[in-house]
Amino acid sequence: MEGEPPSSSTFSRRPRSSCGKGRRDVGEGPPVSFRALDTVWIQVTGTLCNIACRHCFVSAGPRSASLPVMSRGQVEAALEEAVELGARDAYYTGGEPFLHPEIRALVDLALERMPLTVLTNALLIDEDTAGWIGDRFERSRYSFDIRVSLDGATAELNDRVRGHGVYERVVEALRRLARAGVTPVVTVVEHEDSLKAAAARAEFAEFLRGLGFQRPRIKFLPLLRIGREERRTRGYLEQERLGPEPVAPEIEESLICSTSRTVTARGVWTCPILVEVPDARLGDSLRQAGREINLNWRACHTCVAEGLRCAT
């Protein structure tokens, strides 16, 4: 694999923004400077998904049209602009990216320019797709990674939030990836307290070894209490909301919104968590979106206080 594209800083300086004129959840939150575009997130399938998870932080599902599927031209334009602005890598997300009718071409478009990670529920990874992923892992100019969502090492735990029968289908897809020589990152949302314990991490690693992965890669994620999760359990409490005081520099620098933006068919947003929040839209292009923001939204608490990091 070749190295990553060189970084550059070509964004213009702009006045401090409060991220739009729409409704804010928390008033004026702490500012976050935009340092450079290291990562571009691209919502290739909008909110179209083949399942409707009960803890989803957006309205993704089979009938969701909140954000439309992006065209090949839109994706390529986003990648081109990201390269111009010095982006080091890209993430494809949704919805479910493998629902895109041109997903293989879109993957190749990204891998011609920079490293790529695709976030998926793996339900569409059959033998042929697993083999194709394995080929891209081996032959691509830049590194290619897959992140698979599985929210429990048992069907009872996973299917509680992802739907009946999903666990077995994902496990079979993981076995296919293992046979193809691919070790994906398995992401686990801590939707139950038991998943926060150290024992759960050890159990998950052992479970993945049993599927054929000698060195499992696992990423545990805290809950985001917005979207469907707000109805499943609860939303954010008043004391969980951020005030105007600046966050510590080391926290600010680690936040996704300091070095990335999310491109959709309807413009550019602060991050993939907030793509259904109107006042988190920053403009029509990555260049327009390259400016300071304020953490004005409820979900920002999880990133600041619980250390949520969307990138792998």
C-alpha positions in Angstrom: 0.0 0.0 0.0 1.2 3.5 -0.7 1.1 6.2 2.0 -1.7 8.6 2.6 -2.2 11.8 0.5 -0.3 14.8 1.8 -2.2 17.1 4.0 -2.8 20.8 3.3 -4.6 23.7 4.9 -6.5 25.7 2.3 -9.6 26.7 4.2 -10.4 30.3 4.5 -10.7 31.9 7.9 -14.3 32.7 8.9 -16.1 34.3 11.8 -17.2 32.1 14.7 -20.4 30.2 13.7 -23.1 28.9 15.9 -23.9 26.2 13.2 -26.9 27.7 11.5 -30.0 29.7 12.4 -32.3 26.8 13.2 -33.4 25.5 16.6 -30.6 24.6 19.0 -30.9 22.0 21.7 -28.7 23.6 24.4 -28.1 27.2 23.5 -24.6 28.3 22.9 -22.2 25.4 23.6 -18.4 25.6 23.8 -16.5 26.5 20.6 -14.5 24.0 18.6 -11.9 25.3 16.1 -11.6 23.6 12.8 -7.9 22.6 12.4 -7.9 20.9 9.0 -9.9 18.4 7.0 -8.2 15.1 7.9 -11.3 12.9 7.3 -14.4 13.1 5.0 -17.5 11.2 5.9 -19.8 10.5 3.0 -23.4 9.4 3.6 -23.6 7.4 0.4 -27.0 5.8 1.1 -28.5 8.7 3.1 -30.7 7.1 5.7 -31.7 4.1 3.6 -31.1 0.9 5.5 -32.3 -2.7 5.4 -33.0 -2.8 9.1 -34.4 -0.2 11.6 -32.4 -0.6 14.8 -34.2 0.4 18.0 -31.2 2.4 19.2 -30.4 4.2 16.0 -29.4 7.8 16.5 -31.0 8.8 13.1 -34.2 7.5 11.3 -32.4 5.0 9.2 -34.6 2.2 7.9 -36.1 0.5 4.8 -38.6 3.3 4.2 -36.5 6.2 5.4 -36.2 9.2 3.0 -34.9 11.7 5.5 -31.7 11.9 3.5 -31.6 10.5 -0.1 -29.1 8.2 -1.7 -26.2 10.0 -3.2 -25.4 9.7 -6.9 -22.0 8.5 -8.1 -21.3 12.0 -9.4 -22.1 13.5 -6.0 -19.8 11.0 -4.2 -17.0 11.6 -6.7 -17.3 15.4 -6.4 -17.1 15.1 -2.6 -13.9 12.9 -2.9 -12.3 15.3 -5.3 -13.0 18.3 -3.1 -11.7 16.4 -0.1 -8.5 15.6 -1.9 -8.1 19.3 -2.8 -8.5 20.3 0.8 -5.9 17.8 2.1 -8.1 15.0 3.5 -6.2 11.9 4.6 -9.0 9.3 4.5 -12.7 8.7 3.9 -15.6 6.9 5.5 -18.7 5.6 3.7 -21.7 5.4 5.9 -25.5 5.5 5.7 -28.0 3.9 6.2 -26.4 0.8 4.8 -23.7 1.5 2.2 -24.0 -1.9 0.5 -27.5 -1.0 -0.5 -26.1 1.5 -3.0 -26.4 0.0 -6.5 -22.9 1.3 -7.4 -21.1 0.6 -4.1 -18.3 -1.3 -5.7 -17.6 1.5 -8.1 -17.8 4.0 -5.2 -15.3 2.0 -3.2 -12.9 2.1 -6.1 -13.4 5.8 -6.6 -12.3 6.4 -3.0 -9.4 3.9 -3.1 -7.9 5.7 -6.1 -7.5 8.7 -3.9 -7.1 7.8 -0.2 -7.7 5.1 2.4 -11.3 4.1 2.9 -13.5 2.6 5.7 -17.0 1.3 5.0 -19.4 1.1 7.9 -21.9 -1.8 7.4 -24.3 -4.1 9.2 -22.9 -6.9 7.0 -26.3 -8.3 6.0 -25.5 -8.0 2.3 -22.0 -9.6 2.5 -22.4 -12.9 0.7 -19.6 -15.1 -0.5 -19.0 -13.1 -3.6 -19.0 -9.8 -1.8 -16.6 -11.1 0.9 -14.3 -12.3 -1.9 -14.4 -8.9 -3.6 -13.7 -7.2 -0.3 -10.7 -9.5 0.3 -9.4 -8.7 -3.2 -9.6 -5.0 -2.5 -7.8 -5.5 0.8 -4.9 -7.1 -1.0 -4.7 -5.0 -4.2 -5.9 -1.5 -3.5 -3.5 1.4 -3.8 -4.6 2.7 -0.4 -5.8 0.8 2.7 -9.4 -0.5 2.7 -11.2 -1.3 6.0 -14.6 -2.6 6.9 -16.5 -1.9 10.2 -19.2 -4.4 11.1 -21.9 -3.6 13.6 -22.8 -6.3 16.1 -24.3 -5.3 19.4 -23.9 -8.5 21.4 -22.0 -11.8 21.4 -25.4 -13.6 21.7 -28.5 -13.4 19.6 -30.5 -12.4 22.6 -28.4 -9.4 23.3 -27.9 -8.2 19.7 -31.4 -8.9 18.3 -32.9 -7.0 21.2 -32.0 -3.8 19.4 -31.2 -4.9 15.8 -34.1 -7.2 15.1 -34.9 -10.9 15.2 -32.6 -13.1 13.2 -30.0 -10.3 12.5 -27.3 -11.9 14.8 -27.1 -15.2 12.9 -26.9 -13.4 9.5 -24.1 -11.1 10.7 -22.2 -14.0 12.3 -22.3 -15.9 8.9 -21.1 -12.7 7.2 -18.2 -12.5 9.6 -17.2 -16.1 8.9 -17.2 -15.3 5.2 -14.9 -12.3 5.8 -12.6 -14.5 7.9 -12.4 -17.1 5.1 -11.6 -14.2 2.7 -8.7 -13.1 4.8 -10.4 -10.0 6.0 -10.4 -8.9 9.7 -13.0 -6.1 10.1 -13.4 -3.8 13.0 -16.5 -5.0 14.9 -18.3 -2.2 16.6 -20.4 -2.8 19.7 -22.8 -0.2 21.0 -23.1 -0.3 24.8 -26.9 -0.5 24.8 -26.9 -2.6 28.0 -24.9 -1.9 31.2 -23.4 -5.4 30.9 -21.6 -4.4 27.7 -19.6 -1.7 29.6 -17.8 -4.2 31.8 -14.3 -5.4 31.1 -15.5 -8.9 31.0 -17.7 -8.1 28.1 -14.7 -7.0 26.1 -12.8 -10.2 26.9 -15.9 -12.3 26.0 -16.3 -10.5 22.7 -12.7 -11.1 21.8 -13.0 -14.8 22.5 -16.3 -15.0 20.5 -14.6 -13.4 17.5 -11.6 -15.8 17.7 -14.1 -18.6 17.5 -15.3 -17.2 14.2 -11.8 -17.4 12.7 -10.2 -14.1 13.6 -6.8 -14.7 15.3 -6.5 -11.0 16.3 -10.0 -9.6 16.7 -10.5 -5.9 16.3 -13.3 -4.5 18.4 -14.5 -0.9 19.1 -17.0 -0.3 21.9 -19.2 2.8 21.5 -21.3 4.6 24.1 -25.0 5.2 23.5 -26.2 8.3 21.7 -29.5 9.3 23.4 -31.1 10.8 20.3 -33.2 9.4 17.5 -34.9 6.1 18.3 -32.8 5.6 21.4 -34.6 8.5 23.0 -37.8 6.5 22.7 -36.3 3.2 23.7 -34.9 4.3 27.0 -34.5 8.1 27.6 -33.0 11.2 26.1 -30.3 13.4 27.6 -30.9 14.8 31.1 -30.6 18.5 31.8 -27.3 17.9 33.7 -25.9 16.1 30.7 -26.0 19.1 28.4 -22.9 21.2 27.7 -22.6 24.8 28.8 -20.7 27.6 27.1 -17.4 26.9 29.0 -14.5 25.8 26.7 -13.6 22.2 26.7 -10.0 21.1 27.6 -7.6 21.5 24.6 -6.8 17.8 24.5 -10.5 17.0 24.3 -11.2 19.6 21.7 -8.4 18.3 19.5 -9.7 14.8 19.7 -13.3 15.6 18.6 -14.4 14.5 15.1 -15.7 18.0 14.4 -12.3 19.5 14.7 -10.8 17.6 11.7 -13.7 16.2 9.7 -17.0 17.0 8.0 -19.9 14.8 6.6 -21.1 15.1 3.1 -24.7 14.1 2.2 -26.9 14.6 -0.9 -28.2 17.7 0.7 -25.1 19.5 1.8 -22.3 19.2 4.4 -22.9 18.7 8.1 -20.7 18.9 11.2 -20.6 15.2 11.8 -22.4 11.9 10.9 -24.3 11.9 14.1 -26.2 15.2 13.4 -27.1 14.7 9.7 -30.9 15.0 10.5 -30.4 18.2 12.6 -31.1 21.2 10.3 -28.9 23.7 12.1 -25.9 21.4 12.0 -25.8 21.9 8.3 -22.7 24.1 7.5 -23.1 24.7 3.7 -23.1 23.2 0.2 -19.5 22.3 0.1 -16.6 21.1 2.2 -14.8 24.4 1.7 -17.9 26.3 3.1 -18.0 24.0 6.0 -14.4 24.4 7.1 -15.0 26.8 10.0 -15.3 26.9 13.7 -18.5 25.6 15.3 -20.1 25.4 18.7 -21.2 22.3 20.4 -24.9 23.3 20.5 -26.5 19.8 20.4 -27.4 17.2 23.0 -25.4 14.4 21.5 -22.2 16.5 21.9 -22.3 15.5 25.5 -21.5 11.9 24.7 -18.4 12.9 22.6 -17.1 15.3 25.3 -18.0 13.4 28.5 -17.9 9.8 27.4 -15.2 10.0 24.8 -17.1 8.9 21.8 -14.9 8.9 18.7 -16.6 7.9 15.4 -13.4 7.2 13.5 -11.7 3.7 13.8 
